[in-house]
Amino acid sequence: MKFAWAAVGSTLLGAADAKWLRRRFPFRHSQTKTASAAAAATSEKTNRNLQVTNIPTSIPTTYVPTLSPTESELDVYYADYDNTSWPEGFCVNTSPLPSGRTTYDTILECCIGAYGGQVSGICLSMLPSPPTASPTETGDLDVFYPDTDTPFSEAGCINTRPLPSGRPTFDTMLECCNAEYGGQISGACISMLPSPPTASPT
C-alpha cells in the first residue's frame, strides 16, 4: 500500500513533494539501482567468457629443421691401416677420411697400390667380382728374378708373382742365371732353362 501511495503522490503532488516521497520511501529506487548494477556485472562476466573462448586451442611451435644424416660413404677408397694389420688389411670408403691417407678412385686401384704384395689376397677378395684365386702362378711376370729365399747352391731364377720389393729383374732366365748364379757349381739355375745345356759350362 505504501508503494501505491508513493506512485500516486509522485503524480498528484509537485516535484518537491515527489522528491520528498522518494527519500521517505527509497526501496523502489534502490531496487532499480541494484538491478542495473547486476545487469552490468552480468554483461562484464559474459565479455570475459567470450575472451577466454576466443583463445586458440593450439599454440604454433617453432620450426626446427632436421639435420641431414652424416655421410657414411666416400667417392674414393683408402687403405684401412687403423683397424687391421697389413697381411689382413683391405680398402674401404668409410667416412671420415683419415688425414693424409692416400686415396684411389676404385677399390682395385687401392688394393694394387696399398696391398700389392699381400699373400693372403684379402683386399682383392673384397672386390665386387673378386678373382677366384690370388695371382701367384708361375709365368705371370714378363721378367725373371733370383730366388734368394732358396739356398744359393739350389736356387734358380723365377718369374712368379708377386715380385719382391727391391729384387733385380732380367728379361730372360738365362740372363738372370748368368748375372746372379754365374759361380754356382751345382748348375741348378742353368738346369731350369727350357733347353738346358747337357753339362755345366766350365
C-alpha positions as CSV (number, residue, x, y, z in Angstrom):
1,M,0.0,0.0,0.0
2,K,2.9,2.4,0.7
3,F,4.2,1.9,-2.8
4,A,0.9,2.7,-4.3
5,W,0.6,5.9,-2.3
6,A,4.1,6.8,-3.4
7,A,3.3,6.3,-7.1
8,V,0.1,8.4,-6.7
9,G,1.9,11.0,-4.8
10,S,4.6,11.4,-7.4
11,T,1.8,12.1,-10.0
12,L,-0.6,14.4,-8.0
13,L,2.0,16.3,-5.9
14,G,4.6,18.7,-7.1
15,A,8.3,17.9,-7.9
16,A,9.4,18.9,-4.4
17,D,6.8,16.6,-2.8
18,A,7.7,13.7,-5.1
19,K,11.4,14.1,-4.2
20,W,10.4,14.0,-0.6
21,L,8.4,10.8,-1.1
22,R,11.4,9.1,-2.8
23,R,13.5,10.0,0.2
24,R,10.8,8.8,2.5
25,F,10.2,5.5,0.6
26,P,13.6,4.7,-1.0
27,F,13.0,1.0,-1.6
28,R,11.8,1.1,-5.2
29,H,14.6,3.5,-6.3
30,S,17.3,1.3,-4.5
31,Q,15.8,-1.8,-6.2
32,T,16.2,-0.2,-9.6
33,K,19.9,0.7,-9.0
34,T,20.6,-2.8,-7.7
35,A,19.0,-4.3,-10.8
36,S,21.1,-2.1,-13.1
37,A,24.3,-3.0,-11.2
38,A,23.5,-6.7,-11.5
39,A,22.9,-6.4,-15.2
40,A,26.2,-4.6,-15.7
41,A,28.1,-7.3,-13.8
42,T,26.5,-10.0,-15.9
43,S,27.5,-8.2,-19.1
44,E,31.1,-7.9,-17.9
45,K,31.3,-11.6,-17.0
46,T,29.9,-12.5,-20.4
47,N,32.5,-10.4,-22.1
48,R,35.3,-12.2,-20.1
49,N,33.9,-15.6,-21.0
50,L,33.9,-14.6,-24.7
51,Q,37.5,-13.5,-24.5
52,V,38.5,-16.8,-22.9
53,T,36.6,-18.8,-25.5
54,N,38.4,-17.0,-28.3
55,I,41.9,-18.2,-27.1
56,P,43.3,-20.5,-29.8
57,T,43.2,-24.2,-28.9
58,S,46.7,-24.9,-30.2
59,I,49.9,-22.8,-29.9
60,P,52.2,-22.9,-33.0
61,T,55.6,-24.4,-32.3
62,T,58.8,-23.1,-33.6
63,Y,60.0,-24.8,-36.8
64,V,63.2,-26.8,-36.2
65,P,64.9,-28.0,-39.4
66,T,66.0,-31.6,-39.4
67,L,69.7,-32.2,-39.8
68,S,70.9,-34.1,-42.8
69,P,72.3,-37.5,-42.0
70,T,76.1,-37.9,-41.7
71,E,77.6,-39.2,-44.9
72,S,78.8,-42.8,-44.3
73,E,80.5,-43.4,-47.7
74,L,83.1,-41.6,-49.8
75,D,83.6,-41.5,-53.5
76,V,87.2,-42.7,-53.0
77,Y,88.9,-45.7,-51.4
78,Y,91.8,-45.8,-48.9
79,A,93.8,-48.5,-47.0
80,D,92.3,-49.3,-43.6
81,Y,95.6,-49.2,-41.7
82,D,93.8,-48.2,-38.4
83,N,91.7,-51.3,-37.8
84,T,93.6,-54.1,-39.5
85,S,97.1,-55.3,-39.9
86,W,98.7,-55.2,-43.3
87,P,98.5,-59.0,-44.1
88,E,94.8,-58.9,-43.3
89,G,94.1,-55.4,-44.5
90,F,91.8,-54.1,-47.2
91,C,90.4,-50.9,-48.7
92,V,87.4,-49.0,-47.5
93,N,85.4,-45.9,-48.4
94,T,84.0,-45.1,-45.0
95,S,83.7,-41.5,-43.8
96,P,85.6,-39.7,-42.3
97,L,88.8,-39.9,-44.4
98,P,91.9,-40.2,-42.2
99,S,94.1,-37.2,-42.5
100,G,97.0,-37.7,-45.0
101,R,95.7,-41.1,-46.3
102,T,96.3,-41.8,-50.0
103,T,93.1,-42.2,-51.9
104,Y,92.2,-44.2,-55.0
105,D,89.3,-43.9,-57.4
106,T,88.4,-47.7,-57.3
107,I,88.9,-50.4,-54.7
108,L,91.0,-52.4,-57.3
109,E,93.4,-49.5,-57.6
110,C,93.6,-49.2,-53.9
111,C,94.4,-53.0,-53.5
112,I,97.1,-52.8,-56.1
113,G,98.6,-49.6,-54.7
114,A,98.4,-50.3,-51.0
115,Y,98.3,-54.2,-50.8
116,G,100.1,-55.2,-54.0
117,G,102.3,-57.9,-52.4
118,Q,99.6,-59.2,-50.0
119,V,99.9,-63.0,-50.0
120,S,96.5,-63.6,-48.2
121,G,94.7,-61.8,-51.0
122,I,92.1,-60.4,-48.5
123,C,92.0,-57.0,-50.2
124,L,91.3,-58.5,-53.6
125,S,88.6,-60.7,-52.1
126,M,86.6,-57.6,-51.2
127,L,86.2,-56.7,-54.9
128,P,82.6,-56.8,-56.2
129,S,83.8,-59.6,-58.5
130,P,86.9,-61.0,-56.8
131,P,89.3,-63.3,-58.7
132,T,88.9,-67.0,-57.9
133,A,92.5,-67.2,-56.7
134,S,95.4,-65.0,-55.9
135,P,97.7,-64.4,-58.9
136,T,100.6,-66.5,-57.7
137,E,101.1,-68.9,-60.6
138,T,104.5,-69.3,-62.4
139,G,104.8,-67.3,-65.6
140,D,102.7,-64.4,-64.6
141,L,105.5,-62.0,-64.9
142,D,107.4,-61.0,-68.1
143,V,110.7,-60.7,-66.2
144,F,112.8,-63.1,-64.1
145,Y,114.5,-62.5,-60.7
146,P,116.7,-64.6,-58.4
147,D,115.1,-66.8,-55.9
148,T,117.1,-65.7,-52.9
149,D,114.7,-67.4,-50.5
150,T,116.3,-70.7,-51.6
151,P,119.9,-71.7,-50.7
152,F,122.3,-70.4,-53.3
153,S,123.5,-73.9,-54.3
154,E,119.9,-75.0,-55.1
155,A,118.4,-71.7,-56.3
156,G,117.4,-70.5,-59.7
157,C,115.6,-67.6,-61.4
158,I,111.8,-67.4,-61.4
159,N,109.0,-65.2,-62.7
160,T,106.4,-65.9,-60.0
161,R,104.1,-63.2,-58.7
162,P,104.3,-61.1,-56.6
163,L,107.7,-59.5,-57.4
164,P,109.6,-59.0,-54.2
165,S,110.4,-55.4,-53.4
166,G,113.9,-54.4,-54.5
167,R,114.7,-57.6,-56.3
168,P,116.7,-57.2,-59.6
169,T,114.9,-58.3,-62.7
170,F,116.0,-59.7,-66.1
171,D,114.4,-60.1,-69.5
172,T,115.3,-63.8,-69.7
173,M,116.1,-66.6,-67.3
174,L,119.5,-67.1,-68.9
175,E,120.4,-63.5,-68.3
176,C,119.3,-63.9,-64.7
177,C,121.3,-67.1,-64.2
178,N,124.5,-65.6,-65.7
179,A,124.2,-62.5,-63.6
180,E,123.1,-63.9,-60.2
181,Y,124.3,-67.5,-60.3
182,G,127.4,-67.4,-62.6
183,G,129.6,-69.0,-59.9
184,Q,127.1,-71.7,-59.0
185,I,128.9,-75.0,-59.1
186,S,125.8,-77.2,-59.0
187,G,124.4,-75.5,-62.1
188,A,120.9,-75.6,-60.6
189,C,119.9,-72.3,-62.2
190,I,121.1,-73.3,-65.7
191,S,119.3,-76.6,-65.4
192,M,116.0,-74.8,-65.1
193,L,116.3,-73.3,-68.6
194,P,113.7,-74.6,-71.1
195,S,116.6,-76.1,-73.1
196,P,119.4,-76.5,-70.6
197,P,122.9,-77.5,-71.7
198,T,123.9,-81.2,-71.3
199,A,126.8,-80.3,-69.0
200,S,127.6,-77.3,-66.7
201,P,129.9,-74.8,-68.5
202,T,133.5,-74.9,-67.3
